[in-house]
Amino acid sequence: MTNEELLELLKARINHNTWEQWFTSAQILDIQEKKVIIGIGNLFVKDFIARKYGSLVSNTLSDILSRKITAEFTFIPADQSTKKKAGPLIKERPLKLSDFNPEYTFNSFVIGEANRVAYYSALEVANNPGKYNPLFIYGDVALGKTHLLHAIGNHLMENSPDLKVMYVTAEEFMNDLMKSLREEKMDDFRERYRKKIDILLIDDVQFLIGKDMAQGELFHTFNTLFNLGKQIIICSDRTPEELATFHPRLISRFEMGLVVNVDEPDKKTKLKIAKKMAEMSSLYLSDDVVSYLVENIDNNLRRLRGLILNLFFHSKVTGEKVNIETVKKLYSSLKAHKKNIPQTKETLRVLKKNLILEAVIKEYNLTREQLFSPTRKKEISEARQILSFMLKNYGR
């Protein structure tokens, strides 16, 4: 009996819907005396089949071959597949369910003692979805939790394009739930979160404190995904047991996997982070400048990033080199500005947008009138595109 013939006999004896959902990439690689090796073209699916259907497949093969057989499942990357497919060979593109910040990758994450366990836990989950489930990352604001979520997403999009990955904040989850309730589309909501994804990343889950209905939906979503072997990653600014008013059954599920902490970085790590942030902004900072920034900015890494971006745009607008005097002057100016103007989120957004606008105008040697005029000249259109990109990525 050939490998292909055995595969057809196996297919005929397994429920059609089950086969179509999980076994479409299956190949018989080798038929041995006591085992049959089956290749699966999806790492996540391979692990799930082994857990859920391993015994069924083994028993079915034993019946077909009239001897005791153990099914052994192995992962076959797409480029090593022996199954011939008609049509041109093209690189599989991931189905994009969420946007991930391209700057937030594992390579751009600075590892220190305070975040080492969280970093390697996130990397392990990205490489082996479903193995450590769920992953719960907690820590204070602006210490890198969201960076790790986006790093997982970017890694999966690059290395496992066949997996469907969704990133959502708890607030977005709540808003989506409320919208679905208003429009009487709860079936669509549950299908979207429970059936159409392989990996769910939820940020700022503490937002659901006191929101019983959303917690209930999250509980059932969690159970469905977990029972299917699909990976769940959750971020919070506090530990599971500190999620006041969360139902105990939901807290217990958060605690059943890996629970890791992102703590405040030490000075050595903060220095590395500042240098990495400057490097990503194409800005050179001398050691004395980096030291000054680290000593004068608290552990909120977003503030550190904000000051580095201000330095970058100040340098672009004025043409001045960034040195210790420039930094002290700008830092003093920002501190004075804080005292005089209420630092609302909207105020900070306006300040950032103005800095970006001035930088683009100076770079392209334009006036504001030219930039916003209806003309479609190539250089002005290009400046508008750059402005749009910068505002989208740095003006929030």
Buried (B, 14 or more C-beta within 10 A) or exposed (E): EEBEEBBEBBBEBBEEEEBEEBBEBBBBBEBEEEBBBBBBBBBBBBBBBBEBBBEBBBBBBBEBBEEEBBBBBEBBEEEEEEEEEEEEEEEEEBBEBBEBBEBBBBEBBBBBEBBBBBBEBBBBBBBBBBBBBBBBBBBBEBBBBBBBBBBBBBBBBEEBBBBBBBBBBBBBBBEBBBEBEEEEBEEEBBEBBBEEBBBBBBBBBBBBBEBEEBBBBBBEBBBBBBEBBBBBBBBBBBBBEEBEEBBEEBBEBBBEBBBBBBBBBEEEBBBBBBBBBBEEBEBEBEEEBBBBBBEBBEBBBEBBBBBBBBBBBBBBBEEBEBEEEBBEEBBEEBEEEEEEEEEEEEEEEEBBBEBBBBBBBBEBEBEEEBBEEEEEEEEBEEBBEBBEEBBEEBBE
